[in-house]
Every structure is written in structure tokens, then in C-alpha cells.
Amino acid sequence: MEIRFVEPVPQSEGMYYATNNPYQVNGPKGFTEFKVLDGTAKLFVRIDFPGVSNDSVKILLDPSQKAVFVSGEAPQEMVYDASLREFGTATGLLCDCCRITDVESVLGDGVLRLILSKETIDFRVGSSCSARAYTSVRASSSLSRLIRGYDPEDPAFTGPDIVPNPLVQTGSTSAYESKQLSDGGIFLRIDMPGVPNDKFAVTVENGCVTVTGRAPAAMDDSSGREYRGNVAVVPRDYDSRRIEAFANEGVIRLIIHSI
């Protein structure tokens, strides 16, 4: 019997909880998150880079000290992957009175987290400065509206359609991909950024394969995130041991073999 992929469906009333990922069911939404750290002159930035490892990340502070450029490569880990993916964006200050003095970075489980330290260079603004971070997307992209979402609970991130990832510069911009295999099985790649390798789970019940993932809060995340979705239809007596699962850097790949 040929295994059939199940396309993701909205969680409720035709709406996806998070338009950045059809499998996310709770937690902060959006490809990025920003926060001014209380009592400090620092900004926290979370950027989802699923599949990207530490050794490929590049971080560059612009000479203006207003922007930080970040990029990374998610390799083609399996022969079934459509291609490698290259991620890239810029983040920085919206105010004119400050500059970035230091950048701390931590990458883990497909999420890049930055702490931007800043100092005041124009004291005429005084206490009215409202320095915030931003991330850039391609200027021609209609997705530029997504940078409005400083609040990860912004309703702009809930809707009927999943948006392509504007941080992907090369390769698939989708949070998932599937490929039918010659033996009747299927290959799946599903992005669940923030989920450690040991927090993925694959279950089979009543002929349905379900994938779940729990991404705990790290550093200054507003909270953790959870992912869940039915991904394939199999025979009711299907042996779950026929499923091969490979988790790495916030991405889970499945090979669901045919009987």
C-alpha cells in the first residue's frame, strides 16, 4: 500500500494559529521575536534558522553600528531533501540616537538568539528614546508587513494561509516538504525550530502518523512553543517501527516505509 502524505490544515475555524508554521499550536508566533530587556540597554532578538548549525552561522556588525547581518546554511542532510537552504537577514536599531556596541549570539535547535548591547550617541533625545530592533526582508516582498510584529501575539501572525519564510534566500521557503518514494513510502521534512532532538515524538494511531515537538523557552524567549500535526495515512495495522526518524537543529525528517 502506498503511504499518503497529509497536508497540514488550519487548527480552528479555517485559521492557522501561526502563519509562519502550520504545525505550531501555541507559544510566540512569527519567524522572529524582539524584546527590550528590562533595566538594561540591551535588546533580545530571536530568529528562526531551522536546520542551521553553529559552524555555518555568520554574524557581522555593520560599520554604522546600526545593523547586524546574520546568515547561515542548512545543508541537504538527506538525499531526499529538495536542496540545501540558505538563510539571511539583518536586524538592528530603529532609533537615531543609539548605536550597537556588542553582539552576543547563541544558536541552538535551529534558533539564533542575539543580545544587542547599545549606547547613546545623541543625548538630545534623552529618555524619550524608544530604540527597537527590526529584521529586514526582501524589499520587493509583500511579506514586509510581517516586520510590524514586535509582539509575538500580534494577530497579524494568525490567518488562513501559511506564508513562505522571508528569511530563506536559497532553497525551499516552506516549513515542510514531502516526496513519494519508489517503494510506496514517503519522505518528510518538517521544521519545528526550537525543539531539541529528544523532544520530538512520532506516534501511529488508527492509521494516522502524528508528529509532535516541544520547544522549551530559552534565554529571553517570551515562552516555549509546541508543534503538532497529522502528517501521513498508513494502514491501521501499520508497525511504527517501520518509520525512520532523524531530528537535527530543529528539523525532523521521516522516512515512512510502505508495507
C-alpha positions in Angstrom: 0.0 0.0 0.0 1.3 3.5 -0.9 1.7 5.8 2.1 -0.1 9.1 1.6 1.1 12.5 2.9 -1.5 14.6 4.8 -1.3 18.3 4.0 -1.5 20.5 7.2 -4.9 22.0 7.9 -5.9 25.1 9.9 -6.3 24.4 13.6 -9.6 26.2 14.1 -12.3 28.0 12.0 -10.1 28.0 8.9 -7.3 29.8 10.7 -3.8 28.7 11.4 -2.6 29.5 14.9 0.7 30.8 13.4 1.1 31.7 9.8 4.8 31.1 10.0 4.4 27.4 10.6 1.3 25.2 10.1 2.3 22.8 12.8 2.7 25.3 15.6 -0.1 25.2 18.1 0.9 27.5 20.9 3.6 29.9 22.0 5.1 33.0 20.4 4.4 33.4 16.7 6.4 34.8 13.8 9.8 34.0 12.3 11.4 36.5 14.8 10.8 37.9 18.2 12.1 41.1 19.8 12.3 42.3 23.3 13.9 45.2 25.2 15.5 43.7 28.3 14.2 45.4 31.4 16.6 47.5 33.3 19.3 47.3 30.7 20.5 48.9 27.5 20.1 45.6 25.6 17.8 44.1 23.1 16.9 40.5 22.6 16.3 39.1 19.2 15.1 35.5 18.3 15.5 34.4 14.7 14.3 31.0 13.5 17.0 29.3 11.4 15.8 25.7 11.2 18.5 23.2 10.1 21.3 25.7 10.5 24.3 24.6 12.6 26.8 26.7 14.6 29.7 26.2 12.2 27.8 27.9 9.3 26.5 31.0 11.1 28.0 34.3 10.1 27.4 37.5 12.1 28.6 40.9 11.0 28.1 44.2 12.7 27.7 46.9 10.1 30.3 49.8 10.3 27.5 52.2 11.1 26.8 50.1 14.3 23.1 50.4 13.5 22.6 46.9 11.9 23.8 43.3 12.3 23.8 41.0 9.4 23.2 37.3 10.1 23.3 34.3 7.8 23.6 30.5 7.9 23.3 27.4 5.8 21.0 24.4 6.4 22.7 21.6 4.5 21.0 19.0 2.4 21.2 16.3 5.1 19.4 13.6 3.2 19.4 12.6 -0.5 15.6 13.2 -0.5 15.9 16.9 0.6 15.0 19.1 -2.3 18.1 21.2 -1.8 20.2 23.0 0.9 18.7 26.2 2.3 20.5 29.5 2.9 19.1 31.9 5.5 19.9 35.5 5.9 18.6 38.8 7.3 19.6 41.9 9.1 18.5 43.2 12.4 19.3 46.5 14.1 18.1 49.7 15.7 15.2 51.9 14.5 16.3 55.0 16.5 18.9 57.6 15.5 20.2 58.2 19.0 21.9 54.9 19.7 24.5 52.5 18.3 25.2 48.8 18.8 28.3 48.2 20.9 28.3 44.4 21.2 26.6 41.4 19.9 26.2 38.1 21.8 24.9 35.1 19.9 23.7 31.6 20.8 22.4 29.1 18.2 20.6 26.0 19.3 18.0 23.7 17.9 17.5 25.8 14.8 17.0 29.1 16.6 19.5 32.0 16.6 19.3 34.3 19.7 21.1 37.6 19.9 21.7 40.1 22.7 22.4 43.5 21.2 24.1 46.0 23.6 23.7 49.6 22.8 24.9 53.0 23.9 23.5 56.5 23.4 25.3 58.8 21.0 22.8 61.6 20.8 21.8 62.8 24.2 19.4 65.4 22.9 16.8 62.6 22.7 17.0 62.0 26.4 14.7 59.5 28.0 12.3 59.6 25.0 14.3 57.1 23.0 12.3 54.1 22.1 15.0 52.0 20.4 13.7 48.8 18.9 15.1 46.1 16.8 13.9 45.2 13.3 14.6 42.4 10.8 14.7 43.0 7.1 13.0 41.1 4.3 13.5 41.4 0.6 12.3 44.9 -0.3 10.1 43.6 -3.1 8.4 41.1 -0.8 4.8 41.6 0.2 5.8 39.9 3.4 7.5 43.1 4.5 4.3 43.7 6.6 5.5 41.0 8.9 8.2 43.2 10.4 5.3 45.0 12.2 5.1 42.1 14.6 7.2 43.1 17.6 4.6 41.4 19.7 4.7 37.6 19.1 0.9 37.6 19.9 0.2 40.1 17.1 -2.9 39.0 15.3 -1.0 39.5 12.0 0.5 36.1 12.6 -2.8 34.2 12.7 -4.6 33.6 9.4 -5.9 31.3 6.7 -2.7 31.0 4.7 0.8 29.9 5.6 3.4 32.5 4.4 6.7 31.5 2.8 9.7 32.1 5.1 11.2 35.5 4.1 14.5 34.7 5.8 15.3 31.9 3.2 17.5 33.3 0.5 18.1 30.0 -1.4 16.1 26.8 -1.3 12.6 25.9 -0.1 10.7 28.6 1.8 8.2 26.1 3.1 8.1 24.8 6.7 7.7 21.3 5.3 8.3 19.1 2.2 7.3 15.7 1.1 8.5 13.2 -1.5 6.9 10.0 -2.6 9.4 7.2 -2.7 9.8 4.4 -5.2 8.7 1.7 -2.7 5.4 3.5 -2.0 6.7 5.2 1.2 7.2 8.9 1.7 9.9 11.2 2.9 9.0 14.2 5.1 11.0 17.2 6.2 9.2 19.3 8.9 10.6 22.4 10.5 10.0 22.8 14.3 12.5 25.4 15.3 13.5 25.4 19.0 12.7 21.7 19.5 15.6 19.7 20.9 16.4 16.3 19.4 14.9 14.5 22.4 11.6 16.5 22.4 10.3 15.2 19.1 7.8 12.3 19.1 6.2 10.2 16.3 3.1 8.2 17.0 0.8 6.0 14.9 -2.8 5.6 15.9 -5.8 4.5 13.8 -3.9 4.7 10.6 -2.6 8.2 11.2 1.0 9.3 11.8 1.3 12.2 14.1 4.4 14.3 14.9 4.8 16.5 18.0 7.6 18.7 19.2 8.1 20.8 22.4 10.4 23.8 22.2 11.2 25.0 25.7 11.8 28.7 26.4 15.5 29.6 26.3 17.3 32.8 27.2 14.7 35.6 27.0 12.1 33.9 24.9 8.6 35.1 25.9 7.6 31.4 26.3 8.1 28.0 24.8 6.4 26.7 21.7 4.7 23.4 20.8 4.1 21.8 17.4 1.7 19.1 16.4 0.3 17.7 13.2 -1.0 14.6 11.4 1.4 14.0 8.6 0.6 10.7 6.9 -2.1 8.0 6.4 -0.9 4.4 6.9 -2.7 1.0 7.2 -4.5 0.6 10.6 -2.2 -2.3 11.4 1.0 -0.4 10.5 4.0 -1.1 12.6 5.5 2.2 13.8 9.0 0.6 13.8 8.9 0.9 10.0 9.2 4.7 10.5 12.8 6.1 10.5 13.0 9.5 12.3 16.0 11.8 12.2 16.0 15.0 14.3 18.6 17.7 14.0 18.8 21.5 14.5 15.0 22.0 14.9 14.1 19.9 11.9 12.7 16.4 11.9 12.9 14.1 8.9 10.8 11.0 8.5 11.1 8.0 6.1 7.7 6.2 6.4 8.3 2.9 4.6 5.5 1.1 2.7 4.4 -2.3 3.8 
